[in-house]
């Protein structure tokens, strides 16, 4: 069975079986004065230092605590730590009819033939919808005078000593930190999708 996990939340994700690509909406880029080069730079320079031990639960919501660490671009040895929570909703199975309608939005009659072919092979394609809830108001910020690596090491010791299976440390770009967080959610989808689809299959839901 081919798996196509997608997220229809605040981000826009283009589905290319079996890969994932994403791009923040243009409204986000305008409101944050970000150019396409800024977005690509943030994506390329986002690194998950410590991934959560837990994955996205198949039959319930999952809460992850993130520590996003970034250097201030205009000051030496000034590092910002953002700490917050992001809620992953339980993945939902999209029906072939819903997926077909979604695929056709904005396209003409010629696209109908391709979607009809997809519908014929719907039993071989599992499409999951992932959603995340995130509130900027719940994010705490702290700026410290230290090297980036020392802050990462210290934060890692704190998270590991807490033994929180949902804790994550992300190294990112300060100006586009929300893009970095978005990339983290995509990586969580990629890590979790195989297990999620297996759970659905074992219960005979797909």
C-alpha positions as a Markdown table, in Angstrom:
| # | Residue | x | y | z |
|---|---|---|---|---|
| 1 | Unk | 0.0 | 0.0 | 0.0 |
| 2 | Unk | 1.3 | 3.4 | -0.9 |
| 3 | Unk | 1.2 | 6.0 | 1.9 |
| 4 | Unk | 0.6 | 9.7 | 1.4 |
| 5 | Unk | 0.6 | 11.6 | 4.7 |
| 6 | Unk | -0.5 | 15.3 | 4.4 |
| 7 | Unk | -1.2 | 18.1 | 6.8 |
| 8 | Unk | -4.1 | 20.5 | 6.0 |
| 9 | Unk | -3.5 | 22.9 | 8.9 |
| 10 | Unk | -1.8 | 26.3 | 8.8 |
| 11 | Unk | 0.8 | 25.1 | 6.4 |
| 12 | Unk | 0.3 | 24.1 | 2.7 |
| 13 | Unk | 1.7 | 20.8 | 1.9 |
| 14 | Unk | 2.1 | 19.5 | -1.7 |
| 15 | Unk | 1.6 | 15.7 | -1.8 |
| 16 | Unk | 4.0 | 13.8 | -4.0 |
| 17 | Unk | 3.7 | 10.1 | -3.3 |
| 18 | Unk | 5.5 | 9.0 | -1.2 |
| 19 | Unk | 7.4 | 12.2 | -0.4 |
| 20 | Unk | 6.4 | 15.4 | 1.4 |
| 21 | Unk | 7.1 | 19.0 | 0.4 |
| 22 | Unk | 5.8 | 22.0 | 2.2 |
| 23 | Unk | 5.6 | 25.8 | 1.9 |
| 24 | Unk | 4.3 | 28.3 | 4.4 |
| 25 | Unk | 1.3 | 30.3 | 3.0 |
| 26 | Unk | 2.1 | 33.6 | 1.3 |
| 27 | Unk | 0.1 | 35.5 | 3.9 |
| 28 | Unk | 2.6 | 34.3 | 6.5 |
| 29 | Unk | 5.6 | 35.4 | 4.4 |
| 30 | Unk | 4.1 | 38.8 | 3.9 |
| 31 | Unk | 3.2 | 39.4 | 7.6 |
| 32 | Unk | 6.7 | 38.3 | 8.7 |
| 33 | Unk | 8.5 | 40.2 | 5.9 |
| 34 | Unk | 10.1 | 37.0 | 4.7 |
| 35 | Unk | 11.3 | 36.3 | 1.2 |
| 36 | Unk | 11.4 | 32.9 | -0.5 |
| 37 | Unk | 15.2 | 32.8 | 0.1 |
| 38 | Unk | 14.6 | 33.3 | 3.8 |
| 39 | Unk | 12.2 | 30.4 | 3.9 |
| 40 | Unk | 14.5 | 28.1 | 2.1 |
| 41 | Unk | 17.4 | 29.2 | 4.3 |
| 42 | Unk | 15.4 | 28.4 | 7.4 |
| 43 | Unk | 14.3 | 25.0 | 6.1 |
| 44 | Unk | 17.9 | 24.1 | 5.2 |
| 45 | Unk | 19.3 | 25.2 | 8.5 |
| 46 | Unk | 16.8 | 23.6 | 10.8 |
| 47 | Unk | 18.1 | 20.6 | 12.7 |
| 48 | Unk | 16.3 | 18.4 | 15.2 |
| 49 | Unk | 19.0 | 17.9 | 17.9 |
| 50 | Unk | 16.8 | 15.7 | 20.1 |
| 51 | Unk | 13.7 | 14.1 | 18.7 |
| 52 | Unk | 10.8 | 13.0 | 20.9 |
| 53 | Unk | 10.9 | 9.3 | 21.9 |
| 54 | Unk | 7.2 | 9.1 | 21.2 |
| 55 | Unk | 5.6 | 9.4 | 17.8 |
| 56 | Unk | 2.3 | 10.9 | 16.8 |
| 57 | Unk | -0.4 | 8.6 | 18.4 |
| 58 | Unk | -2.7 | 6.9 | 16.0 |
| 59 | Unk | -5.8 | 6.9 | 18.2 |
| 60 | Unk | -5.4 | 10.0 | 20.3 |
| 61 | Unk | -3.9 | 13.5 | 20.5 |
| 62 | Unk | -0.2 | 13.9 | 21.3 |
| 63 | Unk | 1.5 | 16.9 | 23.0 |
| 64 | Unk | 5.2 | 17.7 | 22.3 |
| 65 | Unk | 7.3 | 20.2 | 24.3 |
| 66 | Unk | 9.8 | 21.9 | 22.1 |
| 67 | Unk | 12.9 | 23.9 | 22.9 |
| 68 | Unk | 13.8 | 25.9 | 19.7 |
| 69 | Unk | 17.3 | 27.4 | 19.9 |
| 70 | Unk | 18.6 | 30.0 | 17.6 |
| 71 | Unk | 21.5 | 32.5 | 17.3 |
| 72 | Unk | 20.7 | 36.2 | 17.1 |
| 73 | Unk | 21.9 | 37.3 | 13.7 |
| 74 | Unk | 23.0 | 40.8 | 14.7 |
| 75 | Unk | 24.8 | 39.9 | 18.0 |
| 76 | Unk | 27.7 | 37.6 | 18.8 |
| 77 | Unk | 27.2 | 34.8 | 21.4 |
| 78 | Unk | 23.6 | 35.8 | 21.9 |
| 79 | Unk | 21.2 | 32.8 | 21.8 |
| 80 | Unk | 17.4 | 32.7 | 22.1 |
| 81 | Unk | 15.6 | 29.8 | 23.5 |
| 82 | Unk | 11.9 | 29.4 | 22.8 |
| 83 | Unk | 10.0 | 26.8 | 24.8 |
| 84 | Unk | 6.4 | 25.8 | 24.1 |
| 85 | Unk | 4.0 | 23.0 | 23.3 |
| 86 | Unk | 2.6 | 21.8 | 20.0 |
| 87 | Unk | -0.4 | 19.6 | 19.9 |
| 88 | Unk | -0.7 | 16.9 | 17.3 |
| 89 | Unk | -4.2 | 15.8 | 16.6 |
| 90 | Unk | -5.0 | 12.1 | 15.9 |
| 91 | Unk | -4.5 | 11.4 | 12.2 |
| 92 | Unk | -7.6 | 11.0 | 10.1 |
| 93 | Unk | -8.2 | 8.8 | 7.1 |
| 94 | Unk | -9.5 | 10.7 | 4.1 |
| 95 | Unk | -12.1 | 9.0 | 1.9 |
| 96 | Unk | -11.3 | 8.6 | -1.8 |
| 97 | Unk | -14.2 | 10.9 | -2.6 |
| 98 | Unk | -12.9 | 13.7 | -0.3 |
| 99 | Unk | -9.3 | 13.3 | -1.6 |
| 100 | Unk | -10.6 | 13.4 | -5.2 |
| 101 | Unk | -12.5 | 16.7 | -4.6 |
| 102 | Unk | -9.4 | 18.1 | -2.9 |
| 103 | Unk | -7.2 | 17.2 | -5.8 |
| 104 | Unk | -9.5 | 18.8 | -8.3 |
| 105 | Unk | -9.7 | 22.2 | -6.6 |
| 106 | Unk | -8.5 | 24.8 | -9.1 |
| 107 | Unk | -8.0 | 22.4 | -12.0 |
| 108 | Unk | -9.9 | 21.8 | -15.2 |
| 109 | Unk | -11.6 | 18.9 | -16.9 |
| 110 | Unk | -8.3 | 17.2 | -17.9 |
| 111 | Unk | -7.4 | 16.7 | -14.3 |
| 112 | Unk | -10.7 | 14.8 | -13.9 |
| 113 | Unk | -9.3 | 11.8 | -15.8 |
| 114 | Unk | -6.3 | 11.5 | -13.5 |
| 115 | Unk | -8.5 | 11.7 | -10.4 |
| 116 | Unk | -10.8 | 9.1 | -11.9 |
| 117 | Unk | -7.7 | 6.8 | -12.2 |
| 118 | Unk | -6.8 | 7.5 | -8.6 |
| 119 | Unk | -10.3 | 6.6 | -7.5 |
| 120 | Unk | -10.1 | 3.3 | -9.3 |
| 121 | Unk | -7.0 | 2.4 | -7.3 |
| 122 | Unk | -8.2 | 4.0 | -4.1 |
| 123 | Unk | -7.8 | 0.7 | -2.1 |
| 124 | Unk | -4.1 | 0.8 | -2.8 |
| 125 | Unk | -3.6 | 4.4 | -1.5 |
| 126 | Unk | -4.0 | 5.5 | 2.1 |
| 127 | Unk | -4.3 | 9.2 | 2.6 |
| 128 | Unk | -3.9 | 10.5 | 6.1 |
| 129 | Unk | -4.7 | 14.0 | 7.3 |
| 130 | Unk | -2.5 | 15.4 | 10.1 |
| 131 | Unk | -3.3 | 18.5 | 12.1 |
| 132 | Unk | -1.3 | 20.5 | 14.6 |
| 133 | Unk | -2.4 | 23.2 | 17.1 |
| 134 | Unk | 0.1 | 25.8 | 18.2 |
| 135 | Unk | -0.4 | 29.0 | 20.2 |
| 136 | Unk | 2.4 | 31.7 | 20.1 |
| 137 | Unk | 1.0 | 33.1 | 23.3 |
| 138 | Unk | 2.1 | 30.0 | 25.1 |
| 139 | Unk | 5.8 | 30.3 | 24.0 |
| 140 | Unk | 8.3 | 31.5 | 26.5 |
| 141 | Unk | 11.4 | 33.2 | 25.3 |
| 142 | Unk | 14.8 | 33.6 | 27.0 |
| 143 | Unk | 17.9 | 35.2 | 25.6 |
| 144 | Unk | 21.3 | 34.2 | 27.0 |
| 145 | Unk | 24.9 | 35.3 | 26.5 |
| 146 | Unk | 26.7 | 32.1 | 25.5 |
| 147 | Unk | 27.8 | 30.1 | 22.5 |
| 148 | Unk | 25.2 | 28.2 | 20.5 |
| 149 | Unk | 26.8 | 24.8 | 21.3 |
| 150 | Unk | 26.9 | 25.4 | 25.0 |
| 151 | Unk | 23.2 | 26.3 | 25.1 |
| 152 | Unk | 22.3 | 23.2 | 23.1 |
| 153 | Unk | 24.4 | 21.0 | 25.4 |
| 154 | Unk | 22.8 | 22.6 | 28.5 |
| 155 | Unk | 19.3 | 22.3 | 27.2 |
| 156 | Unk | 19.9 | 18.7 | 26.2 |
| 157 | Unk | 21.0 | 17.8 | 29.7 |
| 158 | Unk | 17.9 | 19.4 | 31.2 |
| 159 | Unk | 15.5 | 17.6 | 28.8 |
| 160 | Unk | 17.2 | 14.3 | 29.1 |
| 161 | Unk | 17.2 | 14.5 | 33.0 |
| 162 | Unk | 13.5 | 15.2 | 32.9 |
| 163 | Unk | 12.9 | 11.9 | 31.1 |
| 164 | Unk | 10.1 | 13.4 | 29.1 |
| 165 | Unk | 9.4 | 11.2 | 26.1 |
| 166 | Unk | 7.7 | 14.1 | 24.3 |
| 167 | Unk | 10.6 | 16.6 | 24.6 |
| 168 | Unk | 12.3 | 17.9 | 21.5 |
| 169 | Unk | 15.3 | 20.2 | 20.9 |
| 170 | Unk | 15.4 | 22.1 | 17.6 |
| 171 | Unk | 18.2 | 24.3 | 16.3 |
| 172 | Unk | 16.8 | 26.9 | 13.9 |
| 173 | Unk | 16.9 | 30.4 | 12.5 |
| 174 | Unk | 15.8 | 33.2 | 14.7 |
| 175 | Unk | 13.8 | 35.4 | 12.3 |
| 176 | Unk | 11.9 | 32.5 | 10.7 |
| 177 | Unk | 11.6 | 30.3 | 13.8 |
| 178 | Unk | 8.0 | 29.3 | 13.0 |
| 179 | Unk | 9.2 | 27.9 | 9.7 |
| 180 | Unk | 11.7 | 25.8 | 11.7 |
| 181 | Unk | 8.9 | 24.6 | 13.9 |
| 182 | Unk | 6.8 | 23.7 | 10.9 |
| 183 | Unk | 9.6 | 21.6 | 9.5 |
| 184 | Unk | 9.8 | 19.8 | 12.8 |
| 185 | Unk | 6.1 | 18.8 | 12.5 |
| 186 | Unk | 6.8 | 17.5 | 9.0 |
| 187 | Unk | 9.6 | 15.3 | 10.3 |
| 188 | Unk | 7.3 | 14.0 | 13.0 |
| 189 | Unk | 4.7 | 13.1 | 10.4 |
| 190 | Unk | 7.4 | 11.2 | 8.4 |
| 191 | Unk | 8.5 | 9.4 | 11.5 |
| 192 | Unk | 5.0 | 8.5 | 12.6 |
| 193 | Unk | 3.2 | 7.7 | 9.3 |
| 194 | Unk | 4.4 | 4.1 | 9.0 |
| 195 | Unk | 3.3 | 3.1 | 12.5 |
| 196 | Unk | 0.0 | 5.0 | 12.1 |
| 197 | Unk | -0.9 | 3.2 | 8.9 |
| 198 | Unk | 0.1 | -0.1 | 10.4 |
| 199 | Unk | -2.3 | 0.6 | 13.4 |
| 200 | Unk | -5.1 | 1.4 | 11.0 |
| 201 | Unk | -4.5 | -1.8 | 9.0 |
| 202 | Unk | -4.4 | -4.0 | 12.1 |
| 203 | Unk | -7.8 | -2.7 | 13.0 |
| 204 | Unk | -9.2 | -3.2 | 9.5 |
| 205 | Unk | -9.8 | 0.5 | 9.0 |
| 206 | Unk | -8.0 | 0.6 | 5.6 |
